[in-house]
Amino acid sequence: MKKKVLLITPSLDRTGSEMLLWYLINNLDPHRFELYVFSLRKGELYRQLPEKIGKSAAYRVGKWYHKAFRGLLKLFGAEPIAYQLKQIQKRFKADLWYANTILIPQAPPAAKAVGVKMATHFHEFMYAYGFIKSGAFKDIVEHSDALVGCSPLVCEKLKALGHPKVLLQNSFIDAQKIKPDAQRVAALRQQQGLAETDFVWLISGSMAYMKGLDMVLAIAEHFKKQPVKIIWVGGDLHNGLDYYVKTVVAKQNCQNLIFTGAIAADYYNYFALANAYLSLSREECLSLAMLEAASLGKPIVCFDTGIAKTFVKEGMGLVVDSFNVADMIKAMEAFRQTPSHSAQLLKEAAAVYTVEQQLPKFEQLLANI
């Protein structure tokens, strides 16, 4: 008999946790699992869901009558997301609710109310806990039958809460989809004005403080007169920091710093044109972008966050122990002057975190909850 799983997620945009869910949706054994997706927003991947997968989006992004009904629910004191999840349960009759994030704290209490098992996947780490009210975080912990951590580091922190069922499911990538187009890579090099002698660093992720957006200014200024380019692939958050950084970059004429914005079609082509991957993140659980870079044989220079120390071995790049931008610049200088690395070693390390290796473990995890 198939196990019915209701997947609960924020948006199905192309963020790390959403991509993991996307890989899961497209690769889980359809003979063992039947899926239904509930998303708070209709991101790019929501619209691309296979027809065989049932789906619903939150009332607040639905048609006018959905929004009106949401208003009535709130007027009468009902929580709209919890109400909608309960209605989906009546139709779909899931065996398990699986929240892909801690950012939907309404789900675990609703699951408890209807008597269905609940698992919450923690892609977030300590900094993100600060965005959840203490009562909501308590509900997540106490009303989830299982807490799933995306890396050993996350699991270690969750076990300290005393939950009886903390499970590890490493994040992973679909290496079969990481296939750059050589002609397009060459076109992008020309489009971005990259010389053959330029050493190109690639950063991937949202343009946010936790991703080190503030640090990139000092780095760009330091390398301004050298044949070094820094390309940041990722969407901006349209906030004050984003405005500040872009304004300073323009005023200081830092032409060696390139922001591509959020992209999909050329995402791996930008990875391919880079000499190395650079992570300025102050906090990571398990960086999918780091795995993607390694799968292409690109060396990594990063701060000591997430799995950096256990993943980036000798011959794969450099890990900076501090969070000092001056130390990062020194590491970048040292690596650029002696860029020795083993592409094969990087690819072998990334292969552990692929769909082929991790999906069977994920299927077993879902089956056992």
N, C-alpha and C positions, 0 to 999 in steps of 0.2 A: 504494500500500500504506500502511495506517495505521502510524503510529509509536506503539509501546507505551511508556507512561511510568508508572513506579512513583513515586507522590508520597509522600514520607516527612515526617511532621509530628508535633509534640508532642501536640496535643490536639483540634484543631478546635473550640476555644472562640472567643468573639468578640473576640480580640485582633487588633492590626493585621496581623501577618504571616499569621494564620490567615484573616482576612477576604480578604486578597489571594488566598490559595489557593482560598477559596470562590468568588470571582469567576472564577478560572481554571477551576475544575471545571465551573461552570455556563455558561461561555461559550466554551470552546475548541471548535473545529470538530470535531464527532464523526466527520466523514468523513476527517479527517486524523490524529486522535489517539484512542487508546484508553487509558483511565486505570484505575489501581488505586491505592487509598489505604491506606497503613499508618500508624496513629496510635498513639502511646504510651498515650494515654488516650481515653476515649469522651466527648468534649465535646459540647456542645449541637448543633453542626453535624454531628458524626459521625453522629448519629441521623437527621439530615435529608438525608443524602447520597442522590442519585437512585438508584433501583434498578438502573439500567444500569451504575453504577460499582461494581466489586468493592472490597471493603474487609476489613481485618483490624485488630484491636487487639492490643497487646502481650500476651503470655501473662499477665503479672502483673495485668492487669485482666480476664482471661477467667474462664471457669468453673473450678471447683475442680481439674479434671484438667489444665487448662492451667497452673495455678499449681504443681501437683505436678510436672508435666513440667519446668517452669522450674527447680524445685528440683533435679531430677535432672541437668539440663544443667549447672547451676552446680557440683554435686557432682563431675561428671566434667571440670570445667575448661572447659566451652564457654560462650561469651558468648551469652545467650539472644536478644538483639535481632539480633545478626549471624546467628545460626542461623535465626531466623524469617524474616529477609529473604532468606536463601539458599533457604529452602523455598518462599517466595512466587515467587522467580525461576524455580524449576523448573516451577511451574504456569503462571505468567503470561508468562514469557519476554519480559521488558521489554527494549526497545532502550536505555532511559535510566532511571537512577534520579535522582530530583530531590528533594534534601533541602531543606525549606523553612526550615531553621534550622541554626545551628552547634551546637545543643544535643543533637544525636544523632550524636556523633563515631564511633559504631560503624559507621555506614553506609559511608563511603568505603573503609575497608579491606576490608569485606565485598564491596563492588562490585568492587574490585580482584581479590579472590580468585576471583570467579566470571567475571571478564572482561567486565563490562558497563560502559558509560560512566556517569560520575557527575558530577552538577552540584550544587554547594552554594550556596544563596541566602543571602547575608549581609544579614539585616534588622537585625542587631545591630552595635553600634559598639564603641569601645575599652573602655568600662566592662565590657561583657558578656564581653569576651575574658578577663577576670580570673576568670570562673567555670569556664573550661575548663582542664584540666591541660595543661601545655606539650606533652607527648607526644601527647595527643589532638588538640590544635590543629594540631600538625605533621602528623598523619595526615590531617586535613581538607584542609590545603593541598596536601600531596604526592600524595594519592590521589584528588583531584577533578580531572576533566578540564577543568572550567570552574568559576570562582568568579564568582558573579553578585552584583553590588552593587545595593542598592535605591535608591541615589542617587549622583550624581557624587562626593560627599564620601567615601562608603564605598569606591567604586572606586579613588579616589586612594590610600587607605590600603592597599588590597589589592595594588595595582601595586607598592608599595614592597617587597612580599615576593618579587617576582621571578617570580610565576607567569606562565606564557606565555599564558594565556587568561583575562583578566578582562573580564567583560561587564557592561554597564549595562542594568538593567531597572527603571525607576522604579516605585515603588509607585503604586497607583491606586485610585480609588473607583468605585462604580456609582451615578452620579448619578440614574439612573432609580428607584433604591430610596429616595432621600432625598426623601420626600414627607410632610411633617408634616401632621397633622390639626388644623385650626384649632379645632375644638370641643374636642378633647382638650387642646390647648395652653392654651386658656382655663380648662379644668377644673384643669389642673396649676398654673396661676398661683394659682387660688383655694385649691387643696389645700396649696400651700406658703406661703400667706399673703403673696403678693407684691402690693404696691400698684402702681397705675398709674405712680406717680412713682418707683418703685424702678429703679435702674440695675442690671441683672443681668449678672454675669460668669459664664461657663460654663467649667469645666475638665473635660477628659475624659481618662481614663487610670487605670491602677491606682494605688491610694493607696500610693505608694512614695517613698522618699527621692529617687531620681533624677527623679521627677516633681515634686519640690518640695513634698512634703507638709509638711515642717517649716516652710517659708516661709509657708504659708497662715495659720498662727496669727498672725503679726505683721500680715499684711494684714487679717485679720478684725478684729483688735483696733483697727487704725487707722481702719477704716471703720465701727466699731461704732455710732457715734451719727449716721451719715449714711444717707441713703436708698440704700444700696448692699447688694446681696446677692451672695453667691458660692455657686454650686452646683457641687459636684464629682460628676460622673457616672463611676462606676467601682468595681470591687470592691476590698475591703480585703484585706490579706495576712495578717491575724490575727497580727501580730507586735507587738513592743514599741513601735515607733514609732506604729503604728496606735492602740494602747492609750493611749499618751502623749497624742497629739493629741486624741483624742476625750474623754479625761478632762479635759484643760486647757480644751477648748471648753466642756464642761459646767460646769466650775468658774468660768470667766470669763463664763459666760452669753452666749456669742457666738451669738445667735440669727440673725445675718446670714450664718452659714456653714451650708450644707445639704449633707449627704452622702446621695446617693440609693442608693448601693450599685450592684452590677452590674445593669444593666437591658437589655432588648432591645426590647420593644414600644414604649416611650416614648422611646427613645434620641434620635431626631431631633426629637421634640416638645420635648424639653428644649433642644436647640440653637435651635429656632425661638422659644422664649420669651425667650432671652437677647438682651441688647443688644450684647454683644461676646464674643469668645472669648479666654480667657486661658491662656497656657502658661507654667508655671513650671519646665519641664523643664531639667535641667542638661545633658542630652545627648539629641539626637534624630538619627536618620538622615534620615527624611522622614516628617513627622507626618501620618498619615491624618486625624486629628481636625481638624487645621488645614485640610486640603483640604475636609473635610466642612463645616466652618464657612464657608469661603469660597464653597462652592457654593450656600450659602443667603444669600450676601451679607452675612455677619456679619464685621465688622472684627476684626482680630487684634492683640493686644498680647502680645509674647513676648520671651524672651531670645534672644540670637544663637546659636541652635543649628540643626543640620541645614541645611535650605534657606531658613531664615528671611530672610536678607539678600537672596537672589536672588528669593524669592517675594513677600515683603511690600514692595511698592513704595509710593510716595507715594499717598495716597488709600485705602490698604488697612489702615492701622493704624500701629503703632509697634514698632520693634525696640530692645530695651535691650541696650547693648553689654556691660555688666558682668553679674555674677551676684549682685549685691547687692540684697537685698530692699528696701532703702530706695530704690534707683534704680527698682525696679519699681513701688513705691507712687507715686513721683513721676510716672512715665509713665501709670499708671492714673488719677491725679488729672487730669493734663493732658488725657488723651483724653476723660475723662468731662465735663470742662468745655467741651471743643470737639470733640464727637464727629463731625467731618466725615469722611465716607468715601464711596466710590462702590461701591454694591452691584453694579453692572454690571461694574466693573473686577475686583472680587473673583470674580465668577462666571466671567468670561472667563479669569482666571488658573487657576482650578480646573479648567476644561474641558480643559486640556492633560493633566491627570492622571486621565482617565476611562477606563472600559472601552473605549469607542469608539475613543479615540486610542491607548491602550497595548496592547490585546489583539493587534492585528496584529503589533506589534513582539515581543510575547511568543511568539506562534506561530512567528515567524521565528527567534527565538532558540532555541526548543526544536528546531526542524527542523535548525538548523545545528550543534548540539552533537554 
